[in-house]
Amino acid sequence: MKWLLLCLSCLMLLAATPAWADVSRDDAAAAAQRQTGGRVLSVDRSERDGRPVWRVKVVTEQGEVKVVFIDAASGRAI
């Protein structure tokens, strides 16, 4: 019975893990850098349209500061 309770507890913890585990902060920074060709200034967790995203601020070679949103589940720019 204890084993079953332990397994059930583990499954509940796994189900409660956040979506942030899919795409790391470093992966999001790399995706934004590839898209813009710029230098990453900061990476923060955020939400956009109810979805978890990484908000990546970059400065381009022309000196423009841009914000790129990377989907935390897929790693794609949105």
N, C-alpha and C positions, 0 to 999 in steps of 0.2 A: 504494500500500500504506500509506503514511504517513497519507493522508487517511482511509482505512478505519479505521486504528488510532485516529486522533483522534476520529472519529465514535463508535466503540465506547466509548472512554474517556468521552466526554461523556454518552452514554446511561447508562453505569454510574454516573456521578456524579449524574445526575438521578434514577435509581432509588434512590439512597442518601439523597436529601434527606429530612429528617425531616418528620413530619406537622404540625409546628408551623407550617409555612408556610401552611397553609390558613386558619387563623383567627389574626389578630394579637393581641398583648397588648391593644391598644387596643379591638379589636372585642370581645374577651372582657369587658373592663371595662364597655363600653357595654351589652352584653347583660345582665350582672349588675345594672347600675344600672337598666335598664328593668324587670327582673323584680322588684327589691326596692324601687325608689324611693329607695334610700339613697345614701350617699356612699362611693366606693371607697377603701379604705385600702391594699390591696396586691393584687398579681397575681403569682402564681408558677406555674411549670410543674410538673406532677406527673403521676402515673398513677393511674387508678382502674379496677379490674377489668381490668387489662392494657391499657387504652386511654390515650392521651395526653390530658390535660385541662389546662385552666387553673383554678387554685384562686384564686378571687377573694374577698377578705375585704371586707365592706361594713358600714357602721354605718347603721341605719335611722333614720328621723325620731324614733322612740320611744327611741333610744339603744341598741338591741340590736345586738350584733355577730353577723353571720351569715357563713357561708362558703358560697359558691355554686360548684359545679363546672360549667365550660363545656367541652363536647366540643371538642377542638382541630380536629377534622375538619369538623364540621357547624356549630359555633357555638351549639348548643342546650344549655340547662341540663339537667344530669342529676342 
